[in-house]
Amino acid sequence: MFVRKDDKITNSQASIIVSNYMFGAGLLTLPRNLAETMKTPDGWIAIIVGGLIVMLAGICIVKLCQQFPGQTIFQFGKEIVGSWLGSCLGILMILYFVTISAFEIRVMAEVTILYLLEGTPQWVIIMSFMWIGLYLITTGINPIARLFAIILPITVVVLLISMLLSSKLFDINNLRPVLGEGTLPVIRGLKSTVLVFSGYEIMFILTAVMKYPKKGVKVVIIGTAIPLFLYLVTIVMVIGALSIDGVVRSTWPTLDLMRSFEITGLLFERFEFFLLVIWIMQIFSLVTISHYAASLGLSQLFKKNIKFIMYGLLPIIFIVALLPKNMNEVFDFGDFIGNVSIYLFGLLPILLLLITKVFKKGAVMQDE
């Protein structure tokens, strides 16, 4: 069982999956990472530039996939660079999807224990979410897409309302001066922003299951634009309210912003719990689609039943998630994964696309 011919998704569903994939742990970690790296309030500029770079990388992946209609990278990779190198490339990508799934669920467990379920064993939280995710992905890409279509609008509405309510703490002077130290800090911050937009690589799989893969470029642009806008709003409001110094001193500055104000007279006076709920839903989205991608890759590489592989990956992801001993090691683990993604999904697709053009591999997709 690989990808069923009738298990197809629409363009809008594909865009939603890309958006959900990108909008993960960065909601809580990005403001602090940018503040530490840049030391200036120009993080919003780095967000815009980084988002545009990611769009271009995603378009490159789509153009590559369109040369091999109906196939994922795990299948057509062998046609481009040969069976042995193609298999090695596929295994590297599978390892990436496994580790990103493990990293995200570990971050989710840490934050959940800190703010919601204090004293709960870490393994209980991780396993609970993993079993729920397993139940979802065993039914195929369509149920995944339908659930994500419910999660994303809720995320957008709750996040924007939360940020709007925090506007009374906002001080525009905390975002000044613009480019006060030139463009060098923005260049330094690009790495963090590009890493937080990791998710476009899922197009290596989605293009093969889209009803109209010829419109994959539009899917990437829309799928990236949504988290770009949300991250931009988040970074502007967090730095504008807490200042650069306040953000650097905080481990989870976005949550601290939500905890720094109360709206009296409303049914709910504190809003950090709503933010945590939508963030956990986004992490769940990322973990499940990564698990699905890794399972699909192993299934296609070794021609085994995908459901069997899904169950087999469960303990592996669980063990990897528990490897970091503390939060510093968790963040280091995340940086390592992000650095790998730059080469694996940023530079490599360009090289593969050049090979297909030079050696005329694959077939140009016909009009729908």
C-alpha positions in Angstrom: 0.0 0.0 0.0 1.6 3.3 -1.1 -0.7 6.1 -2.2 -4.1 5.0 -3.4 -5.1 6.5 -6.7 -8.4 7.7 -5.3 -6.7 9.3 -2.2 -6.3 12.8 -3.8 -6.5 16.3 -2.2 -7.5 19.6 -3.7 -5.3 22.6 -4.1 -6.8 24.4 -1.1 -6.3 21.3 1.1 -2.6 21.1 0.0 -2.1 24.8 0.9 -3.7 24.2 4.3 -1.3 21.3 4.9 1.7 23.4 4.0 0.5 26.2 6.3 -0.1 23.8 9.2 3.3 22.2 8.7 5.1 25.6 8.8 3.2 27.0 11.8 4.7 24.8 14.5 7.0 25.5 17.5 8.2 28.8 15.9 5.1 30.5 17.3 6.6 30.4 20.8 10.3 30.3 20.0 10.8 32.6 17.0 10.7 36.0 18.8 13.4 34.9 21.3 15.6 33.4 18.6 15.5 36.5 16.4 16.1 38.8 19.4 19.1 36.9 20.5 20.5 36.6 17.0 19.9 40.1 15.7 20.0 42.3 18.9 17.8 44.8 17.0 14.0 45.2 16.5 14.2 44.5 12.8 13.0 40.9 13.1 9.9 41.7 11.1 12.1 42.5 8.1 13.9 39.1 8.4 10.5 37.4 8.6 9.4 38.9 5.3 12.7 38.2 3.5 12.9 34.7 4.9 9.4 33.9 3.9 10.1 35.0 0.3 13.2 32.8 0.2 11.2 29.8 1.4 8.6 30.5 -1.3 11.3 30.3 -3.9 12.6 27.0 -2.5 9.1 25.6 -2.4 8.5 26.6 -6.0 11.8 24.9 -7.0 10.5 21.6 -5.3 7.2 21.9 -7.2 8.9 22.4 -10.5 11.0 19.3 -9.8 8.1 17.2 -8.8 6.1 18.3 -11.9 8.7 16.5 -14.1 7.5 13.2 -12.5 3.7 13.3 -12.3 2.2 11.1 -9.6 5.5 10.2 -8.0 7.1 11.3 -4.7 10.8 12.1 -4.2 11.2 8.6 -2.8 10.2 7.2 -6.3 11.7 9.6 -8.8 14.9 10.3 -6.9 16.2 7.0 -8.2 15.4 8.1 -11.8 17.5 11.3 -11.4 20.6 10.1 -9.6 20.5 6.3 -9.8 19.1 3.6 -7.6 21.8 3.7 -4.9 22.1 7.4 -4.5 18.4 7.8 -4.8 17.8 5.4 -2.0 20.4 7.2 0.2 18.7 10.5 -0.5 15.3 9.0 0.4 16.6 7.6 3.7 18.1 11.0 4.6 14.7 12.6 4.1 13.0 9.9 6.1 15.4 10.5 8.9 14.6 14.2 8.7 10.8 13.6 8.9 11.3 11.2 11.9 13.5 13.7 13.8 11.3 16.7 13.1 8.3 14.8 14.4 10.2 13.8 17.5 11.5 17.3 18.1 8.2 19.0 17.8 6.4 16.6 20.1 9.1 17.0 22.7 8.7 20.8 22.7 5.0 20.3 22.9 5.4 18.1 26.0 7.8 20.5 27.7 5.4 23.4 27.3 2.4 21.4 28.2 4.0 20.2 31.5 5.1 23.8 32.3 1.9 25.6 31.7 -1.0 23.1 31.6 -0.3 19.6 33.1 2.3 20.2 35.8 3.6 17.0 37.3 2.4 14.8 34.4 5.0 12.3 33.2 6.5 13.4 29.9 6.1 10.0 28.3 2.4 10.0 29.0 1.9 13.3 27.1 4.1 12.2 24.2 2.5 8.7 23.8 -1.0 10.1 24.1 -0.5 12.5 21.2 1.4 9.9 19.1 -1.4 7.3 19.4 -4.0 9.8 18.4 -1.8 10.9 15.5 -1.4 7.3 14.4 -5.1 6.8 14.4 -5.4 9.7 12.0 -2.6 8.9 9.5 -3.6 5.3 9.1 -6.7 6.4 7.1 -4.7 8.3 4.5 -4.0 11.8 3.3 -7.6 12.9 2.9 -8.7 12.7 6.5 -5.4 14.5 7.4 -6.3 17.3 5.1 -9.9 17.6 6.4 -8.7 17.8 10.0 -6.1 20.4 9.1 -8.8 22.4 7.4 -10.6 22.6 10.7 -7.5 23.5 12.7 -6.1 26.3 10.6 -9.0 28.7 10.7 -9.3 28.3 14.5 -5.6 29.0 14.8 -5.8 32.2 12.7 -8.9 33.5 14.5 -7.6 32.8 18.1 -4.1 34.1 17.4 -5.3 37.4 15.8 -7.8 38.0 18.6 -5.1 37.3 21.2 -2.7 39.7 19.5 -5.4 42.4 19.1 -6.2 42.2 22.8 -2.6 42.6 23.7 -2.3 45.8 21.7 -2.7 48.0 24.8 0.8 46.9 25.8 2.2 47.7 22.3 4.7 50.5 22.0 5.8 51.4 18.5 9.1 52.8 19.9 10.2 49.2 20.8 10.3 48.6 17.0 12.6 51.6 16.3 15.0 52.5 14.8 14.3 50.6 11.6 17.6 49.2 10.3 19.4 51.3 12.9 22.5 49.0 12.6 22.2 48.4 8.9 21.3 45.2 7.1 23.8 43.0 8.7 21.5 42.0 11.7 18.8 41.2 9.2 21.1 38.9 7.3 22.1 37.2 10.6 18.4 36.7 11.4 17.6 35.1 8.0 18.8 31.7 9.2 16.3 31.6 12.1 13.5 32.8 9.9 14.2 30.3 7.1 14.4 27.5 9.7 11.0 28.4 11.2 9.4 28.2 7.8 10.6 24.7 7.2 7.6 22.8 5.9 7.7 23.5 2.2 9.5 20.2 1.8 6.2 18.4 2.2 5.5 19.4 -1.4 7.8 16.5 -2.3 4.8 14.3 -1.3 1.8 16.5 -1.8 2.4 17.2 -5.4 2.0 13.5 -6.1 -1.4 13.3 -4.4 -2.9 16.6 -5.7 -5.8 16.5 -8.1 -4.2 19.3 -10.1 -0.5 19.2 -9.5 0.1 21.7 -12.3 -1.1 24.4 -9.8 1.5 23.4 -7.3 3.3 26.8 -7.4 0.0 28.6 -6.3 -0.3 26.1 -3.5 3.2 26.9 -2.2 2.7 30.7 -2.4 -0.6 30.6 -0.5 0.6 27.9 1.9 3.6 30.0 2.8 1.8 33.4 2.8 -0.5 32.4 5.7 2.2 31.5 8.2 4.3 34.4 7.0 1.5 36.8 7.9 0.9 35.1 11.3 4.6 35.1 12.2 4.9 38.7 11.1 2.0 39.7 13.4 3.4 37.7 16.2 6.9 39.1 16.0 5.7 42.7 15.7 3.3 42.4 18.7 5.7 40.5 21.0 8.7 42.8 20.4 6.5 45.9 20.4 5.1 44.9 23.8 8.0 43.4 25.6 11.0 45.1 23.8 14.1 43.4 22.7 15.6 43.1 26.2 12.3 41.6 27.5 12.1 39.0 24.7 15.7 37.9 25.2 15.1 37.3 28.9 12.1 35.1 28.3 12.1 31.4 27.2 8.6 31.6 25.7 8.0 35.3 25.0 4.8 34.8 23.1 3.2 33.1 26.1 4.6 35.7 28.5 2.9 38.4 26.4 -0.4 36.6 26.8 0.1 36.3 30.5 1.0 40.0 31.0 -2.5 41.3 30.6 -6.1 40.6 31.7 -9.3 41.7 30.1 -11.7 42.2 33.0 -15.5 41.9 32.4 -15.2 39.2 29.8 -16.1 35.5 30.2 -12.4 34.7 29.9 -9.9 37.1 31.4 -6.6 35.2 30.6 -5.8 34.2 27.0 -2.5 32.3 27.2 -4.5 29.0 27.5 -6.3 29.7 24.2 -2.9 30.3 22.6 -1.6 27.1 24.0 -4.5 25.1 22.7 -4.1 26.3 19.2 -0.4 25.9 19.4 -0.8 22.3 20.5 -3.2 21.7 17.6 -0.5 23.0 15.2 2.2 20.8 16.8 -0.2 17.8 16.4 -0.6 18.7 12.7 3.2 18.9 12.2 3.9 15.6 14.1 1.2 13.7 12.2 2.1 14.8 8.7 5.8 14.2 9.4 5.0 10.7 10.7 3.0 10.1 7.5 5.7 11.3 5.2 8.4 9.1 6.9 6.1 6.1 6.7 5.3 6.7 3.1 8.9 7.1 2.2 9.9 3.8 3.8 6.9 2.1 2.2 7.9 3.3 -1.3 11.6 2.6 -0.8 11.3 -0.9 0.5 7.9 -1.8 -1.0 6.3 -2.7 2.3 2.8 -2.1 3.7 2.6 1.5 5.0 0.4 0.7 8.0 2.9 -1.7 9.3 5.6 0.9 8.9 3.5 3.5 10.7 3.2 1.3 13.8 6.9 0.5 13.6 8.0 4.1 13.5 6.0 4.9 16.7 8.6 3.6 19.2 11.4 5.1 17.2 9.9 8.6 17.2 9.2 8.2 20.9 12.8 7.3 21.8 14.2 10.1 19.7 11.9 12.6 21.4 13.2 11.6 24.8 17.0 11.8 23.8 17.6 15.5 24.8 18.1 15.7 28.5 17.0 19.3 29.0 15.6 22.3 27.2 19.0 23.5 26.0 19.6 20.2 24.3 16.1 20.4 22.8 16.9 23.8 21.3 20.3 22.5 20.1 18.5 19.5 18.6 16.1 21.9 16.8 19.0 24.0 15.4 20.7 20.9 14.1 17.5 19.7 12.3 17.0 23.2 10.8 20.6 23.3 9.5 20.1 19.9 7.8 16.9 21.1 6.2 18.6 24.0 4.6 20.9 21.7 2.6 18.5 18.8 2.2 15.5 20.8 1.0 17.1 24.2 0.0 20.1 23.4 -2.0 19.6 19.8 -3.1 16.3 20.4 -5.0 18.0 23.0 -7.1 20.8 20.5 -7.9 18.2 17.8 -8.8 16.2 20.2 -10.9 19.4 21.2 -12.9 20.2 17.5 -13.5 16.7 16.8 -14.8 17.0 19.8 -17.2 20.5 19.0 -18.4 20.0 15.3 -18.9 16.3 15.7 -19.9 15.0 13.3 -17.2 11.3 13.1 -16.4 8.4 14.5 -18.5 7.1 18.0 -18.5 3.5 18.0 -17.2 0.8 18.6 -19.7 -2.0 21.0 -19.1 -4.9 19.8 -17.0 
